[in-house]
């Protein structure tokens, strides 16, 4: 197999987006468009990836990191000019270079692999990725000879009425013989209305030199969508969502209402898990088998075991075990570790806490900066008081502890194994194991107080 290289075009500002965020950094499925492209390209056994950056250069580099080399297109003078910026890195290399735009997040690695294969099998100097569409307005048309070979690409504005009837269009993705590409680029002219250097001109230069020019047509026009404005961004989001949801459903996940369910590109879901409407799964979330997620639940970067149910709740950057019940209306904040068979009920917030096996906080509690043992019961309205206005402190609750309702555990504090904390207590000192801690004011009843008060009012 030939050496493979990739040039990703990501220099444009995207003025039609009308945004402070540079175009290729707008997310689809929760991931920046250019990151989608890079992730797909990386699966193609590529020797080197070069990303052409311009507007927002530092932000694009911060997003992609060391996944690519970078070249700067200081002035946006057309696609051929953009590719030319990679000349010092690639010009002398033998092999095949794919050129793909950073605003095409839906293009599949399988399609790019098929493009490479077609290019190699035909011994072409350039292969154009094409697609067929019922509405080709605005796209360059692929004009073929009687034998099916490519005669030329005609831009919509330059096409005759007969050529505009052609429904095979240029997607803007190409495979080139690398050396032929950079040799031809030196001959591209900017003698056009826009005064720019266009990459399709390389095709005509190579064809006039007698080189083989071919085209590979993808069966899926939608994957070639280039995002230039917010309308196209929404369309890309819709297509991505439908594609992703279908993939999970075909792999054994039940999605009750796919139209209201959003799953990120890096999410993993086990078989026989059910997703109810309004579910959002993002980041590198991993969900085990036989879970129930939703309705109206948002999960980011969490690892969730088998048989767990999370309803009307949110969870971020945490680990949740098997057979756990969370919600409704619970909040699992980052760095929490919830072990098997735990119950986190309604209006409970967990933050940077370990929750041992079989423990429960059924309602109206805040447990932050805490280590909770196994088989602990935390009563309604109880909280760990972890913050003094400057520093955070740890609360330790050992196994088999019972925390009565409306208790405050003022950290740093430890409640020993098997201890009881009476309802309404404010605990400021350690509680020994098996002890009963009562920390509340003594009740005082004022007999006939109401009658005396009413007499005074009269």
N, C-alpha and C positions, 0 to 999 in steps of 0.2 A: 504494500500500500504506500502511496506517495506521502511525503510530508504534508502536513496540513497547517494552515495559518488562518487567522480570522482578523478582520478589521471591522470594528463596531463603530458606527457613526453616531456620536453623541455630543456634537458641538453646538447644535442649534438652541437658541433661547426659547423658541416656541411662542412667538408674540400672539398667535391666535388663542393661546390658552388664557391670556389675560391674567397672569399669575406672577407672584413674586418667586414662586418655586419653579426651577428650570424644568423644561418639559419632560425630559427622560427620567426625572426623579418623582414624577407624579405616580402614585401607587395604583396598581391593579391587583385586586385580591390581597391587598395589604402589603404588597412588595413593589418597590420602584420598578418602572418599566425596563430600565436598562439592566437591572439585576435579573429580571426574568430572562432577558436575551443572553446575558453572560452565563447564567446557570444552564441554559440549554446548550450553548456553544461548548461549554466545558465537558459535556458528555460525548463529544465527537472525536476524541483522541487528537485534540489540537496541540500542535507543538508550541504555538505562541499566539496569544491574543493581544491585539493592539487596539486600544480604545482612543478614538479621536475626540478630544474635549475642547471646549471653547468657553461659552457662557457657563458659569457655575462650575468651572473646572475643579476647584478644590473640593466642592461638595460632592461632585461625582467621584473623585478619587477617594474621598472619605468613605463613600458608600461601598465602592468596589475593592478598596484596599489593594492587596498584592495579588488579586485574581487576574490582573491585566497589567500590561505595559501601557504607557500613555504618551500621546503626542498632542501638541497644542495647535489648533487652527485659530490663529489670532483674528483673522478676518474670515467671515463666512462667504466664500466665493464659489460655492457650488460643491456638488458631491465628488466630482473628480479632483478638485482642489483639496477636499478633505482627505481622500484616500492618499493623495500625493504626500501628505504630511508623514505618512508611515514609511516613506521611501528609504530613509537611512537605516531603518530596522530590518526591512524585508527585501529590498531590491535585489540582492544577490542570492537569495535562497531558492533552491529547487523545490517545487511542490505546487500545491493548489491553495489558493486563498479564497475564502468565502467573505463577501462583503455583505453586512446586514445592518439594518438601521436600529438604533437604540430605542425607537418609539414603536417597535412591533412586538409587543409582549406576548402575543398569542402564537407566534410561530413555534412549531414543535421540532424537537431534536430529530424525530423520525423523518420529518420532511427534509431537514437539512442534510441528514445522512443519505437520503434517497437522491438529493441533488448532487452530493459528492459522488455517489456511485454512478449516476448517469453521466456525469462529467468525465469520469475515468473510463467508463465503458465506450464512450464515443470518441475518446482521444481529442476532445474539444479544447480550444484555447479559452473559450468562455461559454458558460451555460447560464441561461436566464431562468430564474424561477418565475413561472407564470401561473395564472389562475383564470378560471372561467366564471363570469358573472353576468346576470341578466341586465345589470345596470352599470355599464362600463364608463359612464360619463366622468370626465376628468382624468382618466387613466391613459397611459400610453398603450397603444394597441400592438399586439404581436402579429406581424404580417408574415405568413408562411408561403413558401413556394409549393408547387403542385406535389413535390415529393415529400412535403412535410417539414423541410428544413426552414430555418429562419431566414427570411429575406431582410427584414429591417424592423425597427421599433419606431412607430409614429406617435408623436404626442397628440393628445386630443385636439388641441387648437390647430395643429398642422394637418390633421387627417382630412381626407376627402370624405364626401358623403358615404361612399361605398366602404371606405376603410373604417368609418365610425360604426358600421354595422357589425364589425368584428367584436366578439365578446371575450376573447382571450386577451388578458391584460398583463402588463409588466408589474411585478410586485416590488421591484427595487432591491431584490436580493439576488446575488450572482455568485458563481464560482469562476475563478480565473486561473489560468496558468500564471503563477506568480511573476516570473520574469517577463512574460509577454505583457502582463498588466502594467508593470512600471515602465517598460519601454514605450508602450502605447500612450501612457499618460503624458509623456513629454510632448506628444503631438496634438493633444486636445487644445482646441481654441475656445476663446470666450467671445467669439464673434456672433453674438445673439442679442436679443432684446434686453435680457437681464444682465448681460455682461459677466456671466458666470461660466464656470467650467463644469460640464455635465458628464457624469460617468457613462451614461448610455452612448456617448460619442466614441468611447473606447471600442464598443462592439462594432460600430461601422468601420473604424480604423483597422481592426483585426480582420474583418470580413473582406475589406478592400485589399488586404495583404494576402488573401487566399487562405486564411486560417479557417478552421472549422468552428462554426457558431451554432450552438444547439439550445434547446429549451426543454425544461422539465416542468410539466403542469401538475400542481397539487390539486387534489380532489376537494379540498376545503378552502374556499375563498375567504372565509371568516378569519382564518389564522394569519392571513397576510395583512390584516387591517393595520394601517398606520394611524397613530393617534396625533392629531394636530390641533384639536380643540376639545372643549369640555363635553360636547355632544358625542364625539368619537370616544372620549374617555369613558363615558357612561356605557356606550355600546360595548366597548372592550370588557368592562366590568361584568356586563350581563353575559356575554359569551363565555368569559372565564368562569363565572359562577355556574352556569349551566353545564359546562364541560367537566368541572371539578365534581359537582354534585352527582352527575351521571356516573363518573368513574367510581365514586364511593358506593353508590347504589349497586352497581354491577359487581362490586366486591363484597356485598353482603351487609351493607349498612342500610337501615330503613330511614328515609327522610320523609316525614309526613307531608311537608309543604316545601318543595325545593325552591319555590319562588321567594320564600322569606328566610332561607337558610344560607349562611355565608361560611365557607370553609377555605382557609388559606392554603397556599400551594405546598407547604411543608407539614401539613397536619396528617397524622396517622390515626386511623380509627379501626377498631376490631370488629369482627363479624357480630351480627345480631345486636349491635348497638342501635338505639332509636334516637333520632334527633327530631325534636318537636319545633313548631314554628317559632321564629324569632331567635334562633340559635346562631351565635357567631363564634367560630373557632379560628384562632389566629396564632401566628408565630409557629414555634416548633412544638405544638401540642400533640401529645400522644394519649389516645384513649383506648382502654382495653375492651374486651368483648362484653356483651350483655349489659351495657350501660344504658341509662336513660338520661338524656341531656335536654333541658328545656322543659317548657317553653320559656322564651325571653331570657336566655342565659348567654353570658359572654365569658369566654375562656381564652386566656393568652398564655402561651409558654408554660403549660402545665403537663405533668405526667399523671395520668389517672388510671387506676387499676381496674380489675374486672368487677362487673356487677354493681357499680356505683351509680347513684342517682343524684343529679344536680338540677334543681328546678328554680327558675326565676332568680338566679343568683349570678355573681361575677367572681372570677378567680384569676389571679395573675401570678406567674412565676413561682409556682409551688408544686409540691408533690402530694397526691391524694391517693390513698390506698384502695384496697378491695372492699366491696360491700359497704361503702360509706354513703350516708344520706346527708345531703346538703340542701338547705333551703326550706321553704321559699324565702327570698329576700335576704340571703346571706352574702357576706363579702369576705373573700379569701384574699388577703393582701400578700405581697411578695415575701419570699423566704419562709413560707409556712410548710410544715411537714405533718400531714394528717394521716395517721396510721389506719389499719384495717378496722372496719366495723364501728367507726366513729359516727356520731350524729351531731351535725351542726345545724341548728334550727333557724327559725325565722328571726330576722333582725339581729343576727350574731355576726360580729366582725372579728376575724382572726388575722393577726399581723405578726410575722417573724416569730412564730410559735410552733412548738412541737406538741402534737396531740396524740397521746398513747392509745393503744388498741382498746376499743370498747368504751372509750370515754364519751361524755355527752355535754353539750352546751345547747340546750333546746330552744332558748329564746332570750332575746334582749340582753346580750352580753358583749363585752369587749375584752378579748384576750390578746394582749400584745406583749412582745418580749417575754415569752413564758415557756417553761418546760412543764407540760402536763403529763402525768404518768398514765398508766392503764386503769380502766374501770373507775374513772373519776366522774363524779356528777357535779356540774357547775350550775347552780340554781339561777332562776330568772333574775335579770337585772344585776348580775354580779360582774365586776370588772377587775382587771389588774391595773393598778395605778402606777404606770411605768415611767412617767415623765415629770421632772421637777421644774420644767421651764428651761433647762439647760442640757441635762443629761438623761439618757434612758437607762433603766435598771431592770434586772431580771427577777421574775417570780418563778419559784419552783414549787410545783404541786406534785407530791409523790403518789404512788399507786393507791387505789381504793379510798381516796379522800372524798368526803361529801362537803360541798360548799353550799351553804344555805342561801336562799334568795336575798338579793339586794345587799350583797357583801362587797366590801372594798378590800383588796389585797394590796397594801402599799409597799411597793418594791423599794429596795431589795428585801425579799422575804421568802421564807421556806415553810411549807406546810407538810409535816411529816406523814409517813405512810399510815393509812387507816384513820387519820384524824377527821374530826367534824368541826366545821365552822358554823356557828349559829347564825340564823337569818338576821340580816340587818347589822352585822358586825363590820367594823373597820379594823382590819388586822395590820398592825405596824411592827409586830415582833414575831419571830419564828414560833411555829406551833409544833410541839413534839408529836411523834407518832402516837396514835391511839388516843390523843387528847381531845377534849371538847374546848373550843375557844369561843368565848363570848366577849364581845367588845362593843357594848352599846350602853347608852345612858339608862339608868334605872327608871322604870315607869312610875309616874306619880299621877294619881287620880284626885282631882279637886271636886269633892262632893258638892252637889247642888250649885255648881258654878254657873250653869246656864240660867237658872232661876234668878240668882243674884244679879247677873248681867242684865237680864230683861227688866228687873226692878229698877235698876239705875237708869235704863233708857227711858222708862216711863216718867 
